[in-house]
C-alpha cells in the first residue's frame, strides 16, 4: 500500500465508523469448575435467591453421601438404650424407654454378649403389659445388621432390600458398635429431616381434601 493510501485510510476510517454495523460482543465461555473445591466455592458465592440454605445443605449432603460411612452417622453403643432379656417391663422400665426418644431397643442376652432381638415402643403400646412380664416375651427376633465400614450408599441399599427401618451396626469382628435408623440415613442424604404435620395418610378422604403445599 502506498503512502498516500495509508494516509487516506487513516483519515477516512474514523469518519466511516458510525456507518459500520456494530461488532457483536465477544462471548465469554461459561466458567467451568476445575475440581470439587472450585465447585463448592461457586456454590458458596451464589446468592441466596439462587441457592437457599436448604439447597446448599442438600447438594453438599448428596455429593458426600457415597463417600461417608455408617460409622460417621450411627448412634454409638454408648448412647443406645438396651433392654436385657430378663428385665421386667414395669412402669420404671417403660418410662425409661419412652423418655429415650427411640422407637426400637436391642434386647441383649443376660450376659450382654448377644443380641436376641428388638422391642419396639409401637408394639408395647398395643399390648397390655403386666409388671411381671419380662422383655423376652415381646422380642421381635428378626434383626438386620450393617457393618460400620459400609458406605451410606451400601446402607441405603440394605434398607431398601430388607424394607427394615432399624439396623444393628457391628464391626469387623461382629461386635455391636452402634445402631442406624432410616431417619438418620435420610437426614444425612437430604441434609435435614423432612417434617410434615399431616397424619391421616390412611384416610382416602383426608388425602383427597388435603391442601397442596
DAPEGI-V135084 format. One record per helix or strand of 3 or more residues. SS is the DSSP state (hx for helix, st for strand). FROM is the first residue (numbers start at 1). LEN is the number of residues. If there is no record, write none. Layout:
BEGIN
<<SS;FROM;LEN> <SS;FROM;LEN>>
END
This chain:
BEGIN
<<hx;3;17> <hx;36;10> <hx;53;13> <hx;70;4> <hx;77;3> <hx;91;9> <st;104;5> <st;115;6> <hx;121;5> <hx;135;4> <st;145;3> <hx;152;11> <st;166;5> <st;176;6> <hx;182;9> <hx;204;6>>
END
